[in-house]
Amino acid sequence: MKPDRSGGSPIWQGGDGDEPEPLDERELIARARAGDARAFEGLVNMHAQAVYNVALRVLRDPVEAEDVAQEAFVRAWRALPRFRADARLSTWLYRIATNLCYDRLPRLRSQLLALGEVDGDSGGPDPLVDETADEAQDAEEIMLAAELRGRIHAAVDALPESYRILITLRHVEDLSYAEVAAITGLPLGTVKIGIFRARRLLRQALGAEVADGGATA
C-alpha cells in the first residue's frame, strides 16, 4: 500500500528503524515519486541539513528554521509526483524553503526586488560587467579562509535579510547565479547586484583581515 500524500506526516518520520537502502539520488527520486516513503527518507537524509542551514541563515531562529525545514519536506513529499525528473532536487527544495521564509518575513521579497533598483551609491564598476573576472578569487578569500571562518559566519549573520539569503545561496551553498535567481524568484540581474553588494558589505565588516588573507605571525 502506498503512503497517503493528502495530509499528515509521511511515514519516513516513523518507520521500523531500518536504514534506507543506499541508492543514488535519481533512483531515490524515482522510487519516492512512485510513493516509496523509505526512498524519500533517503532524500531527506541527503538534504535536510542544507535546507535547515539556509532557513537558519535567513530567519536566525533555530526553532523557526527547523519548522521551515520540516514543512519544506512535507510539501516536497506531497508535490513530488509533479517534480520534473530532469530538475535538480536541491534547487527545488531550496525554493520551497525560501517561499516558506517569505511567509514568515513578509517584507523580504520586496526588499530583494528593491536590490535591482538604481540607488546611486555604487560609485564603482558595474557589478554585472566587472565583478566576474576575479569573483573566484574573491569568493575564496571571503568564504574559505579557515582562520576567519567564525568571523565570516558572524559577518554573514549580521547582513540584512535580503543580502544574507543571497550570499548564503551563492557562496555557502555554492549555487550558480541562475540557481539563486530560480530559488528566490528574482531577475538574474537583481541577484548579481545583490550579491555584489553583499560581498562588499562583508569585506567592509571583515576589514584588513580578509585583505591580509587572515595571515598570522
Short mmCIF file of the C-alpha atoms (twelve columns), coordinates in Angstrom:
data_MODEL
# 
_entry.id   MODEL 
# 
loop_
_atom_site.group_PDB 
_atom_site.id 
_atom_site.type_symbol 
_atom_site.label_atom_id 
_atom_site.label_alt_id 
_atom_site.label_comp_id 
_atom_site.label_asym_id 
_atom_site.label_seq_id 
_atom_site.Cartn_x 
_atom_site.Cartn_y 
_atom_site.Cartn_z 
_atom_site.pdbx_PDB_model_num 
ATOM 1   C CA . MET A 1   0.000  0.000  0.000   1 
ATOM 2   C CA . LYS A 2   1.341  3.420  -0.961  1 
ATOM 3   C CA . PRO A 3   1.566  6.107  1.722   1 
ATOM 4   C CA . ASP A 4   -1.086 8.812  1.763   1 
ATOM 5   C CA . ARG A 5   0.175  12.126 0.357   1 
ATOM 6   C CA . SER A 6   -3.010 14.020 1.188   1 
ATOM 7   C CA . GLY A 7   -2.068 15.178 4.685   1 
ATOM 8   C CA . GLY A 8   -0.399 14.398 7.980   1 
ATOM 9   C CA . SER A 9   3.170  13.266 8.450   1 
ATOM 10  C CA . PRO A 10  4.634  10.900 5.857   1 
ATOM 11  C CA . ILE A 11  5.817  7.584  7.232   1 
ATOM 12  C CA . TRP A 12  9.536  8.328  6.722   1 
ATOM 13  C CA . GLN A 13  9.409  10.098 10.109  1 
ATOM 14  C CA . GLY A 14  8.439  6.880  11.775  1 
ATOM 15  C CA . GLY A 15  9.355  3.652  10.059  1 
ATOM 16  C CA . ASP A 16  10.700 0.455  11.582  1 
ATOM 17  C CA . GLY A 17  14.189 1.730  12.357  1 
ATOM 18  C CA . ASP A 18  15.843 0.122  9.315   1 
ATOM 19  C CA . GLU A 19  18.296 2.229  7.341   1 
ATOM 20  C CA . PRO A 20  17.136 3.167  3.824   1 
ATOM 21  C CA . GLU A 21  18.755 1.153  1.059   1 
ATOM 22  C CA . PRO A 22  21.818 3.030  -0.254  1 
ATOM 23  C CA . LEU A 23  20.846 4.260  -3.716  1 
ATOM 24  C CA . ASP A 24  21.881 7.187  -5.854  1 
ATOM 25  C CA . GLU A 25  19.713 10.285 -5.774  1 
ATOM 26  C CA . ARG A 26  17.985 9.747  -9.119  1 
ATOM 27  C CA . GLU A 27  16.929 6.249  -8.155  1 
ATOM 28  C CA . LEU A 28  15.660 7.508  -4.816  1 
ATOM 29  C CA . ILE A 29  13.692 10.246 -6.572  1 
ATOM 30  C CA . ALA A 30  12.142 7.772  -8.984  1 
ATOM 31  C CA . ARG A 31  11.085 5.475  -6.155  1 
ATOM 32  C CA . ALA A 32  9.833  8.330  -3.993  1 
ATOM 33  C CA . ARG A 33  7.753  9.746  -6.859  1 
ATOM 34  C CA . ALA A 34  6.098  6.349  -7.074  1 
ATOM 35  C CA . GLY A 35  5.161  6.565  -3.373  1 
ATOM 36  C CA . ASP A 36  8.112  4.853  -1.691  1 
ATOM 37  C CA . ALA A 37  8.424  6.733  1.622   1 
ATOM 38  C CA . ARG A 38  11.609 4.902  2.565   1 
ATOM 39  C CA . ALA A 39  13.244 6.244  -0.582  1 
ATOM 40  C CA . PHE A 40  12.078 9.710  0.354   1 
ATOM 41  C CA . GLU A 41  13.670 9.222  3.759   1 
ATOM 42  C CA . GLY A 42  16.963 8.779  1.941   1 
ATOM 43  C CA . LEU A 43  16.427 12.076 0.130   1 
ATOM 44  C CA . VAL A 44  15.632 13.798 3.421   1 
ATOM 45  C CA . ASN A 45  18.873 12.453 4.891   1 
ATOM 46  C CA . MET A 46  20.782 13.855 1.923   1 
ATOM 47  C CA . HIS A 47  19.320 17.353 2.007   1 
ATOM 48  C CA . ALA A 48  17.875 18.081 5.449   1 
ATOM 49  C CA . GLN A 49  20.957 19.787 6.885   1 
ATOM 50  C CA . ALA A 50  21.422 22.081 3.888   1 
ATOM 51  C CA . VAL A 51  17.753 23.114 3.839   1 
ATOM 52  C CA . TYR A 52  17.861 23.794 7.571   1 
ATOM 53  C CA . ASN A 53  21.073 25.809 7.212   1 
ATOM 54  C CA . VAL A 54  19.551 28.095 4.584   1 
ATOM 55  C CA . ALA A 55  16.432 28.660 6.686   1 
ATOM 56  C CA . LEU A 56  18.571 29.341 9.765   1 
ATOM 57  C CA . ARG A 57  20.687 31.917 7.921   1 
ATOM 58  C CA . VAL A 58  17.574 33.752 6.798   1 
ATOM 59  C CA . LEU A 59  15.464 33.507 9.945   1 
ATOM 60  C CA . ARG A 60  18.237 33.425 12.584  1 
ATOM 61  C CA . ASP A 61  15.996 31.340 14.823  1 
ATOM 62  C CA . PRO A 62  16.734 27.606 15.209  1 
ATOM 63  C CA . VAL A 63  13.138 26.730 16.094  1 
ATOM 64  C CA . GLU A 64  11.731 28.664 13.136  1 
ATOM 65  C CA . ALA A 65  14.373 27.186 10.853  1 
ATOM 66  C CA . GLU A 66  13.534 23.651 11.967  1 
ATOM 67  C CA . ASP A 67  9.840  24.317 11.372  1 
ATOM 68  C CA . VAL A 68  10.594 25.622 7.879   1 
ATOM 69  C CA . ALA A 69  12.799 22.632 7.048   1 
ATOM 70  C CA . GLN A 70  10.187 20.142 8.234   1 
ATOM 71  C CA . GLU A 71  7.388  21.913 6.367   1 
ATOM 72  C CA . ALA A 72  9.538  22.111 3.247   1 
ATOM 73  C CA . PHE A 73  9.947  18.333 3.194   1 
ATOM 74  C CA . VAL A 74  6.264  17.749 3.920   1 
ATOM 75  C CA . ARG A 75  5.378  19.956 0.953   1 
ATOM 76  C CA . ALA A 76  8.039  18.289 -1.185  1 
ATOM 77  C CA . TRP A 77  6.637  14.856 -0.352  1 
ATOM 78  C CA . ARG A 78  3.138  15.883 -1.383  1 
ATOM 79  C CA . ALA A 79  4.299  17.589 -4.579  1 
ATOM 80  C CA . LEU A 80  6.955  15.053 -5.567  1 
ATOM 81  C CA . PRO A 81  4.830  13.336 -8.252  1 
ATOM 82  C CA . ARG A 82  4.905  16.680 -10.118 1 
ATOM 83  C CA . PHE A 83  8.666  17.117 -9.756  1 
ATOM 84  C CA . ARG A 84  10.449 17.146 -13.119 1 
ATOM 85  C CA . ALA A 85  12.892 14.271 -13.375 1 
ATOM 86  C CA . ASP A 86  15.437 16.453 -15.181 1 
ATOM 87  C CA . ALA A 87  15.411 19.162 -12.488 1 
ATOM 88  C CA . ARG A 88  17.866 19.469 -9.594  1 
ATOM 89  C CA . LEU A 89  16.220 18.352 -6.359  1 
ATOM 90  C CA . SER A 90  18.285 20.603 -4.087  1 
ATOM 91  C CA . THR A 91  17.280 23.715 -6.045  1 
ATOM 92  C CA . TRP A 92  13.618 22.736 -5.798  1 
ATOM 93  C CA . LEU A 93  13.900 22.143 -2.051  1 
ATOM 94  C CA . TYR A 94  15.640 25.489 -1.530  1 
ATOM 95  C CA . ARG A 95  12.850 27.168 -3.486  1 
ATOM 96  C CA . ILE A 96  10.205 25.619 -1.233  1 
ATOM 97  C CA . ALA A 97  12.119 26.626 1.894   1 
ATOM 98  C CA . THR A 98  12.664 30.156 0.581   1 
ATOM 99  C CA . ASN A 99  8.958  30.600 -0.090  1 
ATOM 100 C CA . LEU A 100 8.263  29.482 3.479   1 
ATOM 101 C CA . CYS A 101 10.774 32.065 4.709   1 
ATOM 102 C CA . TYR A 102 8.934  34.674 2.643   1 
ATOM 103 C CA . ASP A 103 5.762  33.719 4.517   1 
ATOM 104 C CA . ARG A 104 7.487  34.369 7.845   1 
ATOM 105 C CA . LEU A 105 9.236  37.553 6.708   1 
ATOM 106 C CA . PRO A 106 6.636  39.363 4.589   1 
ATOM 107 C CA . ARG A 107 8.960  42.242 3.693   1 
ATOM 108 C CA . LEU A 108 11.808 40.045 2.492   1 
ATOM 109 C CA . ARG A 109 10.573 39.571 -1.073  1 
ATOM 110 C CA . SER A 110 10.034 43.316 -1.609  1 
ATOM 111 C CA . GLN A 111 13.452 44.036 -0.080  1 
ATOM 112 C CA . LEU A 112 15.050 41.602 -2.508  1 
ATOM 113 C CA . LEU A 113 13.254 43.106 -5.501  1 
ATOM 114 C CA . ALA A 114 14.369 46.562 -4.405  1 
ATOM 115 C CA . LEU A 115 18.004 45.484 -4.752  1 
ATOM 116 C CA . GLY A 116 17.634 45.792 -8.508  1 
ATOM 117 C CA . GLU A 117 16.741 49.450 -8.316  1 
ATOM 118 C CA . VAL A 118 19.446 52.011 -9.064  1 
ATOM 119 C CA . ASP A 119 20.302 53.781 -5.833  1 
ATOM 120 C CA . GLY A 120 23.293 55.775 -7.000  1 
ATOM 121 C CA . ASP A 121 25.552 54.532 -4.214  1 
ATOM 122 C CA . SER A 122 27.853 52.237 -6.115  1 
ATOM 123 C CA . GLY A 123 30.370 54.763 -7.384  1 
ATOM 124 C CA . GLY A 124 32.411 51.886 -8.750  1 
ATOM 125 C CA . PRO A 125 32.483 49.340 -11.547 1 
ATOM 126 C CA . ASP A 126 29.262 47.888 -12.839 1 
ATOM 127 C CA . PRO A 127 28.866 44.627 -10.879 1 
ATOM 128 C CA . LEU A 128 27.277 42.929 -13.876 1 
ATOM 129 C CA . VAL A 129 30.335 43.652 -16.032 1 
ATOM 130 C CA . ASP A 130 33.469 43.917 -13.937 1 
ATOM 131 C CA . GLU A 131 32.945 41.673 -10.956 1 
ATOM 132 C CA . THR A 132 33.084 38.285 -12.647 1 
ATOM 133 C CA . ALA A 133 36.767 38.458 -13.627 1 
ATOM 134 C CA . ASP A 134 38.074 37.904 -10.110 1 
ATOM 135 C CA . GLU A 135 34.961 36.508 -8.461  1 
ATOM 136 C CA . ALA A 136 36.503 33.090 -7.827  1 
ATOM 137 C CA . GLN A 137 39.443 34.622 -6.006  1 
ATOM 138 C CA . ASP A 138 37.211 36.989 -4.014  1 
ATOM 139 C CA . ALA A 139 34.820 34.215 -3.038  1 
ATOM 140 C CA . GLU A 140 37.699 32.045 -1.866  1 
ATOM 141 C CA . GLU A 141 39.131 34.893 0.187   1 
ATOM 142 C CA . ILE A 142 35.783 35.712 1.773   1 
ATOM 143 C CA . MET A 143 34.305 32.272 2.360   1 
ATOM 144 C CA . LEU A 144 37.165 29.746 2.626   1 
ATOM 145 C CA . ALA A 145 39.807 31.288 4.891   1 
ATOM 146 C CA . ALA A 146 39.905 28.775 7.728   1 
ATOM 147 C CA . GLU A 147 41.362 31.206 10.245  1 
ATOM 148 C CA . LEU A 148 38.490 33.623 9.670   1 
ATOM 149 C CA . ARG A 149 35.636 31.148 9.369   1 
ATOM 150 C CA . GLY A 150 33.995 32.034 12.667  1 
ATOM 151 C CA . ARG A 151 34.126 35.750 11.944  1 
ATOM 152 C CA . ILE A 152 32.939 35.191 8.388   1 
ATOM 153 C CA . HIS A 153 29.824 33.347 9.543   1 
ATOM 154 C CA . ALA A 154 29.160 36.049 12.122  1 
ATOM 155 C CA . ALA A 155 29.521 38.707 9.418   1 
ATOM 156 C CA . VAL A 156 27.111 36.834 7.148   1 
ATOM 157 C CA . ASP A 157 24.621 36.565 10.003  1 
ATOM 158 C CA . ALA A 158 24.881 40.327 10.548  1 
ATOM 159 C CA . LEU A 159 23.949 41.149 6.951   1 
ATOM 160 C CA . PRO A 160 20.429 42.432 6.223   1 
ATOM 161 C CA . GLU A 161 17.987 39.623 5.438   1 
ATOM 162 C CA . SER A 162 17.969 40.290 1.700   1 
ATOM 163 C CA . TYR A 163 21.751 40.108 1.392   1 
ATOM 164 C CA . ARG A 164 22.013 37.201 3.818   1 
ATOM 165 C CA . ILE A 165 19.883 34.849 1.742   1 
ATOM 166 C CA . LEU A 166 21.716 35.725 -1.472  1 
ATOM 167 C CA . ILE A 167 25.233 35.307 -0.091  1 
ATOM 168 C CA . THR A 168 24.217 32.064 1.630   1 
ATOM 169 C CA . LEU A 169 22.836 30.516 -1.541  1 
ATOM 170 C CA . ARG A 170 25.679 31.746 -3.751  1 
ATOM 171 C CA . HIS A 171 28.776 31.280 -1.601  1 
ATOM 172 C CA . VAL A 172 27.807 28.999 1.285   1 
ATOM 173 C CA . GLU A 173 25.697 26.526 -0.720  1 
ATOM 174 C CA . ASP A 174 27.821 27.159 -3.855  1 
ATOM 175 C CA . LEU A 175 24.888 27.666 -6.223  1 
ATOM 176 C CA . SER A 176 25.101 29.457 -9.550  1 
ATOM 177 C CA . TYR A 177 23.595 32.883 -10.143 1 
ATOM 178 C CA . ALA A 178 20.901 31.239 -12.277 1 
ATOM 179 C CA . GLU A 179 20.022 28.805 -9.498  1 
ATOM 180 C CA . VAL A 180 19.838 31.610 -6.942  1 
ATOM 181 C CA . ALA A 181 17.516 33.511 -9.284  1 
ATOM 182 C CA . ALA A 182 15.299 30.450 -9.714  1 
ATOM 183 C CA . ILE A 183 15.157 29.801 -5.978  1 
ATOM 184 C CA . THR A 184 14.363 33.372 -4.958  1 
ATOM 185 C CA . GLY A 185 12.154 34.212 -7.934  1 
ATOM 186 C CA . LEU A 186 14.289 37.283 -8.704  1 
ATOM 187 C CA . PRO A 187 15.609 38.583 -12.023 1 
ATOM 188 C CA . LEU A 188 19.164 37.435 -12.691 1 
ATOM 189 C CA . GLY A 189 20.473 40.994 -12.760 1 
ATOM 190 C CA . THR A 190 18.967 41.715 -9.351  1 
ATOM 191 C CA . VAL A 191 20.656 38.623 -7.937  1 
ATOM 192 C CA . LYS A 192 24.047 39.707 -9.292  1 
ATOM 193 C CA . ILE A 193 23.692 43.234 -7.938  1 
ATOM 194 C CA . GLY A 194 22.559 41.956 -4.542  1 
ATOM 195 C CA . ILE A 195 25.456 39.506 -4.241  1 
ATOM 196 C CA . PHE A 196 27.946 42.179 -5.323  1 
ATOM 197 C CA . ARG A 197 26.691 44.498 -2.593  1 
ATOM 198 C CA . ALA A 198 26.569 41.724 -0.003  1 
ATOM 199 C CA . ARG A 199 30.188 40.799 -0.691  1 
ATOM 200 C CA . ARG A 200 31.172 44.455 -0.448  1 
ATOM 201 C CA . LEU A 201 29.498 44.671 2.979   1 
ATOM 202 C CA . LEU A 202 31.334 41.519 4.075   1 
ATOM 203 C CA . ARG A 203 34.651 42.976 3.009   1 
ATOM 204 C CA . GLN A 204 33.917 46.160 4.942   1 
ATOM 205 C CA . ALA A 205 32.878 44.174 8.023   1 
ATOM 206 C CA . LEU A 206 35.931 41.925 7.974   1 
ATOM 207 C CA . GLY A 207 38.300 44.756 7.125   1 
ATOM 208 C CA . ALA A 208 42.017 44.221 6.873   1 
ATOM 209 C CA . GLU A 209 41.870 40.581 7.972   1 
ATOM 210 C CA . VAL A 210 40.403 39.476 4.647   1 
ATOM 211 C CA . ALA A 211 42.758 41.760 2.735   1 
ATOM 212 C CA . ASP A 212 45.677 40.115 4.532   1 
ATOM 213 C CA . GLY A 213 44.274 36.642 3.881   1 
ATOM 214 C CA . GLY A 214 43.942 36.004 7.596   1 
ATOM 215 C CA . ALA A 215 47.699 35.564 7.905   1 
ATOM 216 C CA . THR A 216 49.150 35.337 11.375  1 
ATOM 217 C CA . ALA A 217 52.728 35.740 12.553  1 
# 
